[in-house]
Amino acid sequence: MEKIFITNTEGTPQFGCSLCYKCNSIFGKSLCKVKNRGCCWYFPKFTLYDIQKMIKSEEGISTLNRILKLPNIKIYNYYIHAVGYFDYDSHDKYIKNNGTCELPYATEEQIKEVRSEIISENDEYYIYEEYNEYDSAKNNSIKKPRVINDVSMFFRACPFVIDGQGCTLNKKYRTYICNFFLCDEITDNLIEESTFKKYKEERDNYIRWIEWENSSLESLLRHKNINLVKNFNDVINLLKEIEINEYEFPNLDEININLK
């Protein structure tokens, strides 16, 4: 029996899944040189609230300095974008040949596996029309392809992930997108689960609160006519002075899950 659960690291909530360490999701497939990176292909954006949390401790300051030293870091007025690895050449080759080509960091079997498990939005109607002709038992037994319009995720890796080890950031300093992500293979099995509906409600409440905090901090910076691009140190000093608000994420029951 597998489980969905919530952890809380010094006020930062995270959805957890006991299946992650043996991931077989299409979202965890990699056709680039960084293998065994699970679903860590997202390039995180660190908001003003994320930065404010970091500068409240020595560990957080070290984390921020580590982010700033990344080779492809992009600093915008009110957030920092940590751009990671992207194999553009393999991605473009895959697109041009519709997934029927050799790639430098993937075997023929791996390429074929990805190609067989995804469809474009344009093809979704036709393939599911075919499934509707099957009886319910056969229909439920078929592993259906996922609609993936942007195949770039197979060629990317977050700058903080290590092959076979996972994310190297403290959970407290990860973005809420990373901390709340669960793949479709899991969530599809939880549609009718009442406890998971509560998970989603509390997640959405937390995200709205984060967005409000960021909006408030951005308004303050606009009022003072400073931003991260032109006045980085001034912004950091101001965020240090402001008392950080904390959110009390509720404890929720674990969810037992049987995959179909």
Secondary structure, DSSP 8 states (H G I E B T S, - for coil): -EEEEEEEETTEEEEEETTGGG---GGG---SS--S-TTTT---EEEHHHHHHHTTSHHHHHHHHHHHT-TTEEE-SSEEEE--EE-HHHHHHHHHTTT-S-BTTB-HHHHHHHHHHEE-HHHHHHHHHHHTTS-HHHHHHS---EE-S-GGGGGEE-TTEETTTEE-S-GGGS-HHHHH---HHHHGGGTT-HHHHHHHHHHHHHHHHHHHHHHHHHHHHHHHT--TTT-HHHHHHHHHHS------------EEE---
